Amino acid sequence: MRFLALVLALAPLSAIAADVALVAAAADLSFAMREIADSFRRETGREVKLSFGSSGNFRHQIAAGAPFQLFMSADESYVLALHRERRTLDEGRLYAVGRIVLFVPKGAPLAPDPELKDLRRALAAGAVRRFAIANPEHAPYGRAAREALQKLGLWETLKDRLVLGENVSQAAQFASSGSAQGGIIALSLALSPEVSVLGRHCVLPAELHAPLRQRMALLRGAGETARELYGYLQQAGARAVLKRYGFVLPGE
């Protein structure tokens, strides 16, 4: 009887342990979401599995049947498209607006300035051989970088010197490691302890690109843990982490 009572007492814990929230998160969240997920685990005892990548690639994987339960996109249009295809429970929620920065690694012959004047000078002097951005074909931060460079008249000069990251996190690796003389990456990555010590950055004016409106939604079949995480992300603690990484929050 005592054994049966123990089994019954542990059954709910076993059920929770088996209910893992599978999250597809935009690459710009790679530091912020790790912090949030760690806090969520400590507070709830529930487990989260994070996958980071380009939002466009995740959109296609989910449409093809990838078993994610929560999608946190850097471009809200991908979430809304999946909703139209009846793959999400609803239209989801806007959770942040992202910003882009010019990041310059230590030792590079380039100074970060919001109008990219020194980048223009360095290009004319032949001092910039490689410049990193995320692939604009499927990464929202890459698309924003391209828009900014086009608006400032630098795209044609730079496009043959670009090193394209599969996502903005990989672009940040290229820009911060010295593999490139600089790059345009997410502010959230530039502010992370791992990247910030490797160089300098400046935030680019928001009017240089379309707003990076980031939306999340639960996917059909989402379990209890994913639903709980979705609510947790809308609470003050999670919002404070996102704000610390430079995201503009809805309602602020």
C-alpha positions as a Markdown table, in Angstrom:
| # | Residue | x | y | z |
|---|---|---|---|---|
| 1 | Met | 0.0 | 0.0 | 0.0 |
| 2 | Arg | 2.8 | 2.4 | 0.9 |
| 3 | Phe | 4.5 | 1.6 | -2.5 |
| 4 | Leu | 1.2 | 2.3 | -4.3 |
| 5 | Ala | 0.8 | 5.6 | -2.4 |
| 6 | Leu | 4.3 | 6.6 | -3.4 |
| 7 | Val | 3.6 | 5.8 | -7.1 |
| 8 | Leu | 0.4 | 7.9 | -7.0 |
| 9 | Ala | 2.2 | 10.8 | -5.3 |
| 10 | Leu | 5.0 | 10.8 | -7.9 |
| 11 | Ala | 2.6 | 10.4 | -10.9 |
| 12 | Pro | 1.9 | 14.1 | -11.3 |
| 13 | Leu | 5.6 | 14.9 | -11.2 |
| 14 | Ser | 6.3 | 12.3 | -13.9 |
| 15 | Ala | 3.6 | 13.7 | -16.0 |
| 16 | Ile | 5.1 | 17.2 | -15.7 |
| 17 | Ala | 8.5 | 15.9 | -16.5 |
| 18 | Ala | 7.3 | 14.3 | -19.6 |
| 19 | Asp | 5.5 | 17.5 | -20.8 |
| 20 | Val | 8.5 | 19.4 | -22.2 |
| 21 | Ala | 7.8 | 22.7 | -23.9 |
| 22 | Leu | 9.4 | 22.7 | -27.4 |
| 23 | Val | 10.2 | 26.3 | -28.3 |
| 24 | Ala | 11.2 | 27.6 | -31.7 |
| 25 | Ala | 12.8 | 31.0 | -30.9 |
| 26 | Ala | 14.3 | 33.7 | -33.1 |
| 27 | Ala | 18.1 | 33.8 | -32.9 |
| 28 | Asp | 18.1 | 37.3 | -31.4 |
| 29 | Leu | 16.6 | 35.7 | -28.2 |
| 30 | Ser | 19.4 | 33.3 | -27.7 |
| 31 | Phe | 20.7 | 35.0 | -24.5 |
| 32 | Ala | 17.4 | 36.5 | -23.1 |
| 33 | Met | 15.4 | 33.3 | -23.5 |
| 34 | Arg | 18.0 | 31.1 | -21.9 |
| 35 | Glu | 17.7 | 33.4 | -18.8 |
| 36 | Ile | 14.0 | 33.3 | -18.9 |
| 37 | Ala | 13.8 | 29.5 | -19.4 |
| 38 | Asp | 16.2 | 29.0 | -16.4 |
| 39 | Ser | 13.9 | 31.1 | -14.2 |
| 40 | Phe | 10.8 | 29.3 | -15.4 |
| 41 | Arg | 12.4 | 25.9 | -14.7 |
| 42 | Arg | 13.4 | 27.0 | -11.1 |
| 43 | Glu | 9.9 | 28.4 | -10.4 |
| 44 | Thr | 7.7 | 25.7 | -11.9 |
| 45 | Gly | 9.8 | 22.5 | -12.1 |
| 46 | Arg | 8.8 | 22.2 | -15.7 |
| 47 | Glu | 11.2 | 21.6 | -18.6 |
| 48 | Val | 11.8 | 23.7 | -21.7 |
| 49 | Lys | 13.7 | 22.8 | -24.8 |
| 50 | Leu | 14.9 | 25.8 | -26.8 |
| 51 | Ser | 15.8 | 25.8 | -30.5 |
| 52 | Phe | 17.2 | 29.0 | -31.9 |
| 53 | Gly | 17.3 | 30.0 | -35.6 |
| 54 | Ser | 16.0 | 32.2 | -38.3 |
| 55 | Ser | 12.3 | 33.0 | -38.1 |
| 56 | Gly | 11.8 | 32.3 | -41.8 |
| 57 | Asn | 13.3 | 28.9 | -41.5 |
| 58 | Phe | 11.2 | 28.1 | -38.5 |
| 59 | Arg | 8.0 | 29.3 | -40.3 |
| 60 | His | 8.6 | 26.7 | -43.0 |
| 61 | Gln | 9.6 | 23.9 | -40.6 |
| 62 | Ile | 6.4 | 24.4 | -38.7 |
| 63 | Ala | 4.3 | 24.5 | -41.8 |
| 64 | Ala | 6.0 | 21.2 | -42.7 |
| 65 | Gly | 5.0 | 19.6 | -39.4 |
| 66 | Ala | 7.9 | 20.3 | -37.1 |
| 67 | Pro | 6.6 | 19.4 | -33.5 |
| 68 | Phe | 7.2 | 22.8 | -31.9 |
| 69 | Gln | 4.7 | 24.0 | -29.4 |
| 70 | Leu | 5.6 | 27.7 | -29.1 |
| 71 | Phe | 6.9 | 29.9 | -31.8 |
| 72 | Met | 8.7 | 33.2 | -30.9 |
| 73 | Ser | 9.3 | 35.0 | -34.2 |
| 74 | Ala | 11.4 | 38.1 | -34.9 |
| 75 | Asp | 8.9 | 38.9 | -37.6 |
| 76 | Glu | 5.2 | 38.9 | -36.7 |
| 77 | Ser | 4.2 | 38.1 | -40.3 |
| 78 | Tyr | 5.4 | 34.6 | -40.0 |
| 79 | Val | 3.2 | 33.9 | -36.9 |
| 80 | Leu | 0.2 | 35.5 | -38.7 |
| 81 | Ala | 0.8 | 33.4 | -41.8 |
| 82 | Leu | 0.8 | 30.3 | -39.7 |
| 83 | His | -2.4 | 31.4 | -38.0 |
| 84 | Arg | -4.1 | 31.8 | -41.4 |
| 85 | Glu | -3.0 | 28.2 | -42.1 |
| 86 | Arg | -4.7 | 27.2 | -38.8 |
| 87 | Arg | -1.4 | 26.0 | -37.3 |
| 88 | Thr | -1.5 | 28.3 | -34.2 |
| 89 | Leu | -4.2 | 28.5 | -31.5 |
| 90 | Asp | -4.8 | 32.2 | -32.3 |
| 91 | Glu | -2.9 | 35.3 | -33.6 |
| 92 | Gly | -0.7 | 35.2 | -30.6 |
| 93 | Arg | 0.8 | 38.3 | -28.9 |
| 94 | Leu | 3.4 | 40.9 | -29.7 |
| 95 | Tyr | 6.1 | 40.4 | -27.1 |
| 96 | Ala | 8.8 | 42.8 | -28.2 |
| 97 | Val | 10.2 | 45.2 | -30.9 |
| 98 | Gly | 13.8 | 44.6 | -31.8 |
| 99 | Arg | 16.5 | 47.1 | -32.7 |
| 100 | Ile | 19.7 | 46.7 | -34.9 |
| 101 | Val | 23.2 | 48.0 | -34.2 |
| 102 | Leu | 26.4 | 48.5 | -36.0 |
| 103 | Phe | 28.9 | 46.2 | -34.2 |
| 104 | Val | 32.7 | 46.7 | -34.6 |
| 105 | Pro | 35.1 | 44.2 | -33.2 |
| 106 | Lys | 38.2 | 45.2 | -31.2 |
| 107 | Gly | 41.1 | 46.2 | -33.5 |
| 108 | Ala | 38.9 | 46.9 | -36.6 |
| 109 | Pro | 39.6 | 50.0 | -38.6 |
| 110 | Leu | 36.1 | 51.3 | -38.1 |
| 111 | Ala | 34.2 | 53.4 | -35.6 |
| 112 | Pro | 30.6 | 52.8 | -34.8 |
| 113 | Asp | 28.3 | 55.8 | -35.5 |
| 114 | Pro | 24.5 | 55.8 | -36.1 |
| 115 | Glu | 24.8 | 57.3 | -39.6 |
| 116 | Leu | 27.5 | 54.9 | -40.7 |
| 117 | Lys | 29.7 | 57.7 | -41.9 |
| 118 | Asp | 32.9 | 56.0 | -40.8 |
| 119 | Leu | 31.8 | 52.8 | -42.6 |
| 120 | Arg | 31.4 | 54.8 | -45.7 |
| 121 | Arg | 34.9 | 56.3 | -45.2 |
| 122 | Ala | 36.4 | 52.8 | -44.5 |
| 123 | Leu | 34.8 | 51.4 | -47.6 |
| 124 | Ala | 36.2 | 54.1 | -49.8 |
| 125 | Ala | 39.7 | 53.5 | -48.2 |
| 126 | Gly | 39.4 | 49.8 | -48.9 |
| 127 | Ala | 39.6 | 49.0 | -45.1 |
| 128 | Val | 36.5 | 46.8 | -45.0 |
| 129 | Arg | 36.9 | 43.5 | -46.7 |
| 130 | Arg | 34.1 | 41.6 | -45.1 |
| 131 | Phe | 30.9 | 42.8 | -43.4 |
| 132 | Ala | 28.5 | 40.5 | -41.6 |
| 133 | Ile | 24.7 | 40.5 | -41.6 |
| 134 | Ala | 22.1 | 37.8 | -41.3 |
| 135 | Asn | 20.7 | 36.3 | -44.6 |
| 136 | Pro | 17.9 | 38.8 | -45.5 |
| 137 | Glu | 16.1 | 36.1 | -47.5 |
| 138 | His | 14.8 | 34.4 | -44.3 |
| 139 | Ala | 16.2 | 36.3 | -41.3 |
| 140 | Pro | 14.3 | 39.4 | -40.2 |
| 141 | Tyr | 17.3 | 41.1 | -38.8 |
| 142 | Gly | 19.2 | 40.5 | -42.1 |
| 143 | Arg | 16.3 | 42.2 | -43.9 |
| 144 | Ala | 16.4 | 45.1 | -41.5 |
| 145 | Ala | 20.2 | 45.4 | -42.1 |
| 146 | Arg | 19.7 | 45.4 | -45.8 |
| 147 | Glu | 17.0 | 48.1 | -45.6 |
| 148 | Ala | 19.2 | 50.3 | -43.5 |
| 149 | Leu | 22.2 | 49.9 | -45.8 |
| 150 | Gln | 20.0 | 50.6 | -48.8 |
| 151 | Lys | 18.5 | 53.8 | -47.2 |
| 152 | Leu | 22.0 | 55.1 | -46.5 |
| 153 | Gly | 23.2 | 54.3 | -50.0 |
| 154 | Leu | 25.8 | 51.7 | -48.9 |
| 155 | Trp | 24.2 | 48.5 | -50.1 |
| 156 | Glu | 25.6 | 48.4 | -53.6 |
| 157 | Thr | 29.1 | 49.0 | -52.3 |
| 158 | Leu | 28.9 | 46.4 | -49.6 |
| 159 | Lys | 26.9 | 43.6 | -51.1 |
| 160 | Asp | 29.9 | 41.9 | -52.6 |
| 161 | Arg | 31.8 | 42.0 | -49.3 |
| 162 | Leu | 29.0 | 40.6 | -47.2 |
| 163 | Val | 29.4 | 37.5 | -45.0 |
| 164 | Leu | 25.8 | 36.1 | -44.5 |
| 165 | Gly | 25.0 | 34.4 | -41.3 |
| 166 | Glu | 22.3 | 31.7 | -41.4 |
| 167 | Asn | 20.7 | 33.8 | -38.6 |
| 168 | Val | 21.5 | 36.9 | -36.7 |
| 169 | Ser | 23.3 | 35.0 | -34.0 |
| 170 | Gln | 25.7 | 33.6 | -36.5 |
| 171 | Ala | 26.2 | 37.1 | -38.0 |
| 172 | Ala | 27.1 | 38.3 | -34.5 |
| 173 | Gln | 29.7 | 35.5 | -34.3 |
| 174 | Phe | 31.2 | 36.7 | -37.6 |
| 175 | Ala | 31.2 | 40.3 | -36.5 |
| 176 | Ser | 32.5 | 39.8 | -33.0 |
| 177 | Ser | 35.2 | 37.2 | -33.7 |
| 178 | Gly | 37.1 | 39.4 | -36.2 |
| 179 | Ser | 36.1 | 37.3 | -39.2 |
| 180 | Ala | 34.6 | 40.5 | -40.5 |
| 181 | Gln | 35.5 | 44.2 | -39.9 |
| 182 | Gly | 32.0 | 44.8 | -38.6 |
| 183 | Gly | 28.4 | 43.9 | -39.0 |
| 184 | Ile | 24.8 | 44.8 | -38.4 |
| 185 | Ile | 23.3 | 42.6 | -35.7 |
| 186 | Ala | 20.6 | 42.6 | -33.0 |
| 187 | Leu | 21.0 | 44.9 | -30.1 |
| 188 | Ser | 20.0 | 42.0 | -27.8 |
| 189 | Leu | 23.1 | 40.1 | -28.9 |
| 190 | Ala | 25.4 | 43.1 | -28.7 |
| 191 | Leu | 24.3 | 43.7 | -25.1 |
| 192 | Ser | 25.1 | 40.1 | -24.0 |
| 193 | Pro | 28.1 | 39.6 | -21.8 |
| 194 | Glu | 29.7 | 37.2 | -24.3 |
| 195 | Val | 29.5 | 39.6 | -27.2 |
| 196 | Ser | 29.8 | 43.0 | -25.6 |
| 197 | Val | 33.3 | 42.5 | -24.4 |
| 198 | Leu | 34.5 | 41.7 | -27.9 |
| 199 | Gly | 33.8 | 45.1 | -29.4 |
| 200 | Arg | 31.7 | 48.3 | -29.6 |
| 201 | His | 28.3 | 49.1 | -31.0 |
| 202 | Cys | 25.9 | 51.9 | -31.7 |
| 203 | Val | 22.1 | 51.6 | -32.2 |
| 204 | Leu | 20.9 | 52.5 | -35.6 |
| 205 | Pro | 18.0 | 54.9 | -36.1 |
| 206 | Ala | 14.6 | 53.0 | -36.1 |
| 207 | Glu | 13.5 | 54.9 | -39.2 |
| 208 | Leu | 16.2 | 53.2 | -41.3 |
| 209 | His | 14.1 | 50.0 | -41.5 |
| 210 | Ala | 10.7 | 48.5 | -41.0 |
| 211 | Pro | 9.9 | 47.9 | -37.3 |
| 212 | Leu | 11.0 | 44.5 | -36.1 |
| 213 | Arg | 7.7 | 43.5 | -34.5 |
| 214 | Gln | 8.3 | 40.2 | -32.7 |
| 215 | Arg | 5.2 | 38.0 | -32.1 |
| 216 | Met | 4.8 | 34.7 | -30.4 |
| 217 | Ala | 2.0 | 32.1 | -30.5 |
| 218 | Leu | 1.1 | 28.7 | -29.2 |
| 219 | Leu | 0.9 | 26.0 | -31.9 |
| 220 | Arg | -1.9 | 23.5 | -32.1 |
| 221 | Gly | -1.1 | 20.6 | -29.8 |
| 222 | Ala | 0.8 | 22.7 | -27.3 |
| 223 | Gly | 1.0 | 21.0 | -23.9 |
| 224 | Glu | 0.4 | 22.4 | -20.5 |
| 225 | Thr | 4.1 | 23.4 | -20.0 |
| 226 | Ala | 4.1 | 25.4 | -23.2 |
| 227 | Arg | 0.9 | 27.2 | -22.2 |
| 228 | Glu | 2.3 | 28.0 | -18.8 |
| 229 | Leu | 5.5 | 29.3 | -20.4 |
| 230 | Tyr | 3.5 | 31.5 | -22.8 |
| 231 | Gly | 1.8 | 33.1 | -19.8 |
| 232 | Tyr | 5.1 | 33.4 | -18.0 |
| 233 | Leu | 6.6 | 35.3 | -20.9 |
| 234 | Gln | 3.9 | 38.0 | -20.4 |
| 235 | Gln | 4.7 | 38.6 | -16.7 |
| 236 | Ala | 6.9 | 41.2 | -15.2 |
| 237 | Gly | 10.0 | 39.1 | -14.6 |
| 238 | Ala | 10.3 | 37.9 | -18.2 |
| 239 | Arg | 9.5 | 41.3 | -19.5 |
| 240 | Ala | 12.3 | 42.8 | -17.4 |
| 241 | Val | 14.8 | 40.4 | -18.9 |
| 242 | Leu | 13.7 | 41.3 | -22.4 |
| 243 | Lys | 14.0 | 45.0 | -21.6 |
| 244 | Arg | 17.5 | 44.5 | -20.2 |
| 245 | Tyr | 18.5 | 43.0 | -23.5 |
| 246 | Gly | 17.4 | 46.1 | -25.4 |
| 247 | Phe | 13.9 | 45.1 | -26.6 |
| 248 | Val | 11.2 | 47.6 | -26.7 |
| 249 | Leu | 8.2 | 46.2 | -24.9 |
| 250 | Pro | 4.5 | 46.4 | -25.9 |
| 251 | Gly | 2.8 | 49.1 | -23.9 |
| 252 | Glu | 6.0 | 50.9 | -23.0 |
